[in-house]
Each structure stands twice: as C-alpha cells, then as structure tokens.
Amino acid sequence: MNKLLRLENLKVFVENREILSGVNLEVNSGEFHVLMGQNGSGKSTLALTIMGHPGYRVEGVMEYKGEDLKSLFVDERARRGIFLAFQHPAEIEGVRIIDYARLVLEKVRSVPREKSYDMVVEKGREVNLNEEELKRYINVGFSGGERKRIELLLALLLEPDLVILDEPDSGVDVDSLSLISKKLHEMQRSGKSVLLITHYGRILQHVEPSEVKVHVMRKGKIVLSGHRDLVRKIEEQGFDSLFKECGCDE
C-alpha cells in the first residue's frame, strides 16, 4: 500500500493554547481508520488541521503523498484529494445545493459545466436526494440525516483520495446511518482512504471488521490503537476504564 498521510509529533496551537500535543498517525491508500475519544480530546481539531484551518498554528510533520501540507491552503488540499465532511454542516440561505455542487466539481475536478448538472443529479440519487431536493438552499430546513447525506454527496462527486468525516452518524436516523455506512465501505473498497471520527460502532455495520484500524485520543494525543474489537470494548467499558487498564490516564 502507498503511504497517503503521515503525521509525526504533530502539535497544534489555537490562540497560543496547545490543543494537539504530538499526534502520530499513518494512513495508507485504501485503509479505513476510526478515531475515537472523549469530548474535547482533539478529534475535530485534528480533522480541521489536516484540511487546513487558517486559525491554527501547526508544528511537526504533516505530509500527504510525501508533500508538506502545512504550506498548502484549503483549496489546494482539496484539489490534491482531501475532503472533510463537517459534524455540523452550516445552512447557506440563497445558495442551491445543485449550484454549489456544480461549482465544486468545476473548480476542484475541472468538470465542464455542461456535464456537471447530470453528474450531480445522478450521484444525488445514490444518497436518496432527488432533483427537486437538490434545488433547495443548502441545509435550510433539512434534517440531520439529510444534511449528512449532502456532505456524502459532495464526497462522492469529488472522489477524494482521503475522506475525513467528523461524526457523520450524529443526529441521523437508522436508514441514513445504513446508507452512510454502505457508501463509506464502497469508497474504501474502491481504494479511497477513510478517517472516520465517531463515538459509536454502529456506523461500521457494513465495513469489514478486519479492515478497520481504531485509534483513541486523549488530551491531544493518540494513546491507544487497535482493531474493531477496541470499539466494542469502549462501548462496553467506557473510556475512563479503558484508560486505567492501559495506563493511559497518567
């Protein structure tokens, strides 16, 4: 497998406060990684750092396909194949989903405008969004599950090499959760790499257990890594018990 993302002793400061305290992580092409941890452990900060949040000061190694990410702006990272689905997608009044999706296709993937409309409609069907729904304003009046399916639509359109999802299972119904799980598995099996932030193992229902790599964060670091059974252990014991067991609570 080709090394896609390498983080070594990654530190992140927000207004001179250290949020990430030396993260080490490697993601190869076609791998499925799960990031778990208590609220405030640094999971979302890590996702935003990889995507290029402009308000963060970053130290350490952050390489993508062997290239230093720290010098690249958000749009440049997107063009190189990094995608981030937000935990709380914003409402954008006055901007239609289909217009935004077409613009993204044209700017990031250089898709001709005359082809982008049909591409968006076709992919929309895959995430249960019909043509009329795609003409609505972005996330205005949409449920949690619909908002997450819009994020998933953008990921399918952009075909990124690295898909980062920040709690896509938050606030979604059972059907949307199953759809998201299936699509993530399809992406991974097609050679895409997935970095999934979640609190629950249920979103992994359609992912092959042997293909899942699990990492647990605490106080801005990855303190424990394992496989699918680690998710079950967290759900049964909780984080505090797990940290005491591994000596990670010191």
N, C-alpha and C positions, 0 to 999 in steps of 0.2 A: 504494500500500500504506500501511496505517496503521502508525505507529511504535508498537511494543509495549514494547520495553525500551531504555532509554538509560543507558549508563554513561559517565561522564566524569571523568577523573582520579580513579578510584576507588582508595582506599587502605584496606587492612585490616590491623589490628594484633591479634596474639594474644599476650597477656601482654607487652604493650609491644614486641613484635618485629614489624617490618613484614614482612608476607607478600605482600601485593599492593601494587605501587609505582606506581600510576597507570594503571589499566586503562581503555581507551576502546573502547566497543563499542556498536553499534546493531543491534537486531533488529526487523525489521518483521513484520507479520502474514503468515503463510504461508511464511516463509523457513526454510531448512534450513542451520544453521550447525554447523560442526565445529571443535572446539577440540583442538589437539594440542600436544605439548611433552614435554620430558624429565621424568622423575620429580622431584617437588619444585619444579616451575616455577610452581605456584599454581593449577592447573586445578580440582582438587577444592575448594580454598578458595574459588574464585570461585563455584562451584555452590552451596556451602553458604551463602555470603554472600547470594546472590540469594534463597535460600529463607528466610534469617533466622536463622542460627546465633546463639544468645544469648550465646556467649562471645567474639564478635568485636567489636572497636571499629572502626567504619566512618566514613571521611571521603570527601568528594567527592559527585558526583551519582549517584544510583541511582533512576531513575524507571521506573515501569511504568504504561503507559496514561496518562502525564502526571502520575501521583501519586508523591509521595516515598515510596519503600519503607522507608526507614530507621526510620520511626516505627511500622511495622506488625509485629505478632507473626506467628509462623509460620502459625497457623491462619487469620489474616486474609489472608495472602498466598495460602494455598490456596483460600480462598473467592473470591478475585479471579481465580483461574485459573492459578496457578503450581504445577507439580508437579515433584518431584525423585525420580528413581529412584536408589537408592544403589548404590555399587560393591560393597559387602559387606553385603547385607541381613541383619539380625540374626535369630537364632532366638528365638521367643517361645513358651515352653512353656506350655501350658494355654489358649492363645487360638487358636481355629479361624480359618482363612483366611476362610471364608464369613461368620462373625460379625463379624470386623474389617471386611471389605469392605462389609457391610451398614451398619455403624455409620458408616463414612466417607461412604457415599452419603447417609445420613440427615442427618449433621451438616454436610457440605460442600455437597451439592446439594439438600438438603431433600426427598429422595425418600421418600415414605410407606413405612413399614416393611412393609406388606402387599405392596408391589411390588418391594422390594429383593432378595428371595431369587431370584426368577426372573431379574432383571437380572444378578445375579452369575453364576448358572449359565449363562445364555446367553453372556455375554462370556467365561466360563471356557472354553467350547468353542472360541472363536476362538483361544485361546492353548494349546489342547490340554491343558486341565486339566478332568477330568471331575468329576461331582458328589461322588463319594467322595473324590477327592483334595482338593477344596475343604473337606472336613470335617476334614482333618488340621490339626495345630498349625502355626503359621506358620513355614515354613522348617525345621522339625525333621525331619531325615532326608532332606531334599531335596538333589538335585544342584545344581551351579552353574547349569545351564541352567534347571532348574525354578524356582529362586529368581528368576532374571531374568524368567521368564515370569509369576511372581506380581506382580512390580513392573510389568510391562507390563499385566497385568490391571487393576491399580489405575488406571493411566493411562487405559485405555480406558473405565473406569467413570466417572472424574471428568470426562472430556472437557475438560482444561485448555486454555487458550489458549497457554501456554508450557510445553513439555515439556523438562525438563532431565534428561539421562541420563548418569551417571558410569560409563563403561566397561561398558556392558551386554553387550559381547562378551567380557568377561573370564571364563574358566572355563566357556564354553558349547560344546556340540557343534555340528556343522555344521547339523543340522536346526533347532535352536533359534536359531542365528545367522540362518539364512534367514528364519525366522518373524519375528524381531525386526526385521530389515531391511524386510520387506514391510509390517509394521504401522507402522513409522516413516514409510515413504513414504506410506501411506494417510492417516496423521494430517496430514502436511504438505500433501498434495493436497486435504484437506478444509478447509484454512485455518488449521490449527494451526501454531505456530512450534516448531521443534526446535533445541535446543542440545545437541549430542552431544559428549561427551568420549571420545576413543578414541586408541589407539596404532596402529590398523590400518585400512586402507582396505577390507578385505573386508566390513565391515558395511554398506558403501554399495552393495552389489551390486544392490539393487533401487531405488536412488534415481537419478533422472535427473541425470547429471553436470553439466549446465548449471545446475541449481538449487542446487548445493552451494557454500557460501561457507566457506572454510577460514581459520582463524586459528591462529597458532603463538605459544605463550607461552615466555618465558624470564625467569627471575628476577623473577617477579611482574608482568610486562607482556606485552601483545600486541605482538610486534616485527615480525610479518610476516603479511600477509593475501593471499589469492588464491583460486583455484578448485580444482576436483577434481585438476588436474594437479600441484598442490602436494603432495597426499597421495602420489602416485606418486613424486615427487622425494624426499620424506622417506624413503620405504621403500627407495629405491634408494641414496641417498647417506648417510642418517643426518642427525641434527640438527647435529652439530659442523661437518660440511662445508657444510651449508646456511647456518649462521650466519656462517661465514667468508666465504662467497660474497656474502652480503647486507650484510656489515659489522655484523651484529647481535651479534657476540661481544665487542664492546668494552665 
